Amino acid sequence: MILYPKAYYKNVKEITIEFLNKNNIKAIILDVDNTILDFDKNIPEGFIDWCENLKNHNIKFCIVSNTNKLKKVKYVAKEFDLPYFYFAKKPLKFGFKKAIKLLNEKPENIAAVGDQVFTDVVGANRCKMFPILVKPIKKKDIFITKLKRPLENHIIKSFLRKRNKEVK
């Protein structure tokens, strides 16, 4: 289903090299807002080290963000030492296609990691990538995202029920 991720984690630090290797993931596209940067523009402890560790295991990275705030994306990209695309218009394919070209990997070997179903997961699925959903860093969101969260939570519960049935 286009609304379902292939994996769901508490935060990006739970995504391991073992998991990536098992799923043949060679590159990661990261969202910014509430995925690796909270509403107050803080990067949670350990996130940069997580990224560096995966880079040391030859995982490529790129930031793809919907924000139109270039200064914010530049700040995060500099902290993580990653290339970036901003104002990506997810779930449209536009930003994802730029990242695919930059990363020079097949879409099925790229994980798109983000905190929103309707932008990150849907966009990744539309581009035939491996969508990984993470819980938002904080509950504080921009207005439009706040409106979508209850429906997204319903979709996540449905996904988790389905996944739990498959495991049994």
C-alpha positions as MATLAB code, in Angstrom:
seq = 'MILYPKAYYKNVKEITIEFLNKNNIKAIILDVDNTILDFDKNIPEGFIDWCENLKNHNIKFCIVSNTNKLKKVKYVAKEFDLPYFYFAKKPLKFGFKKAIKLLNEKPENIAAVGDQVFTDVVGANRCKMFPILVKPIKKKDIFITKLKRPLENHIIKSFLRKRNKEVK';
ca = [
       0.000    0.000    0.000;
       1.325    3.424   -0.934;
       0.606    4.763    2.585;
       2.665    2.102    4.372;
       6.385    2.251    5.071;
       8.560   -0.841    4.813;
       9.953   -0.150    8.300;
       8.984    1.976   11.299;
      11.402    3.158   13.984;
      11.424    5.351   17.063;
      14.183    7.524   15.525;
      16.917    7.427   12.890;
      19.496    6.035   15.324;
      17.593    2.728   15.384;
      18.356    2.173   11.677;
      21.396   -0.100   11.724;
      23.945   -1.088    9.127;
      22.753   -4.686    9.562;
      19.196   -3.676    8.670;
      20.393   -1.678    5.658;
      22.602   -4.531    4.405;
      19.799   -7.073    4.890;
      17.541   -4.899    2.688;
      20.269   -4.074    0.134;
      20.143   -0.343    0.965;
      23.153    1.577   -0.352;
      21.930    5.151    0.247;
      19.612    7.132    2.499;
      17.547   10.203    1.764;
      16.859   12.114    4.983;
      14.014   14.485    5.701;
      14.858   17.442    7.967;
      11.906   18.724   10.002;
      11.072   16.476   12.950;
      13.244   13.701   11.493;
      16.774   14.992   12.216;
      15.924   18.515   13.418;
      13.254   19.427   15.954;
      10.846   22.380   15.745;
      13.269   24.524   17.789;
      16.125   23.766   15.344;
      17.984   21.318   17.606;
      19.668   18.164   16.348;
      19.174   15.390   18.936;
      22.242   13.908   20.562;
      23.819   11.059   18.646;
      22.163   11.736   15.278;
      25.327   13.101   13.643;
      27.411   10.201   15.038;
      24.811    7.738   13.645;
      25.167    9.320   10.209;
      28.985    9.285   10.362;
      28.972    5.616   11.373;
      26.821    4.677    8.371;
      28.987    6.793    6.058;
      31.990    4.801    7.344;
      30.115    1.691    6.150;
      29.813    3.228    2.650;
      26.193    4.352    2.977;
      25.585    7.464    0.877;
      23.317   10.260    2.100;
      21.330   13.186    0.783;
      18.858   15.538    2.446;
      15.516   16.130    0.713;
      13.317   18.608    2.568;
      10.013   20.276    1.835;
      10.970   23.420    3.720;
      11.522   26.583    1.722;
      13.912   27.884    4.389;
      17.297   27.552    2.694;
      19.203   28.802    5.747;
      17.769   26.018    7.921;
      18.533   23.247    5.405;
      22.052   24.616    4.810;
      22.679   24.573    8.570;
      21.600   20.924    8.878;
      23.463   19.883    5.725;
      26.638   21.495    7.067;
      26.287   19.815   10.480;
      25.817   16.377    8.867;
      28.185   17.154    5.968;
      25.574   16.122    3.389;
      24.342   17.361    0.019;
      20.790   18.684    0.057;
      17.708   19.696   -1.885;
      15.127   21.959   -0.320;
      11.567   22.957   -1.277;
      11.264   19.433   -2.694;
       7.449   19.376   -2.889;
       7.129   15.838   -1.522;
       5.229   13.594   -2.246;
       5.876   14.744   -5.817;
       8.799   12.946   -7.444;
      10.746   16.133   -8.205;
      13.080   16.212   -5.163;
      13.424   12.449   -4.948;
      14.531   12.222   -8.593;
      17.239   14.825   -8.001;
      18.494   12.793   -5.045;
      18.445    9.527   -7.020;
      20.610   11.132   -9.689;
      23.017   12.591   -7.133;
      23.291    9.326   -5.178;
      23.742    7.313   -8.392;
      21.871    4.288   -7.024;
      18.787    2.389   -8.151;
      15.649    3.605   -6.343;
      15.093    0.194   -4.717;
      18.543    0.537   -3.091;
      17.677    3.909   -1.539;
      15.846    4.289    1.769;
      13.851    7.487    2.221;
      13.619    8.295    5.929;
      11.075   10.753    7.292;
       8.425   11.383    9.917;
       5.372   11.923    7.701;
       3.214    9.411    5.855;
       1.716   11.790    3.291;
       5.010   13.324    2.186;
       7.941   11.014    2.952;
       6.336    7.560    2.743;
       4.008    8.287   -0.174;
       6.772   10.023   -2.131;
       9.237    7.188   -1.531;
       6.686    4.580   -2.557;
       5.814    6.530   -5.709;
       9.522    6.508   -6.629;
       9.905    2.770   -5.850;
      12.254    3.463   -2.936;
      12.390    1.808    0.484;
      10.344    4.070    2.788;
      11.306    4.156    6.469;
       9.003    6.050    8.802;
      10.327    7.406   12.091;
       8.395    8.923   14.957;
       8.539   12.723   15.018;
      11.317   14.008   17.275;
       8.838   16.235   19.134;
       5.084   16.692   19.157;
       5.491   20.354   18.171;
       4.759   20.749   14.436;
       3.867   23.392   11.897;
       0.123   23.973   11.555;
      -0.524   21.949    8.383;
       1.362   18.941    9.763;
      -0.615   19.108   13.024;
      -3.792   18.734   10.986;
      -2.507   15.575    9.285;
      -1.085   13.799   12.351;
      -4.358   12.184   13.582;
      -4.950   10.559   10.184;
      -1.292    9.540    9.957;
      -1.543    7.959   13.423;
      -4.529    5.914   12.238;
      -2.535    4.721    9.194;
       0.464    3.831   11.389;
      -1.740    1.781   13.746;
      -3.194   -0.049   10.752;
       0.312   -0.702    9.388;
       1.503   -2.031   12.763;
      -1.539   -4.349   13.079;
      -0.884   -5.721    9.588;
       2.832   -6.178   10.287;
       2.113   -7.948   13.584;
      -0.262  -10.368   11.829;
       2.396  -11.174    9.226;
       4.982  -11.892   11.926;
       2.751  -14.457   13.703;
];
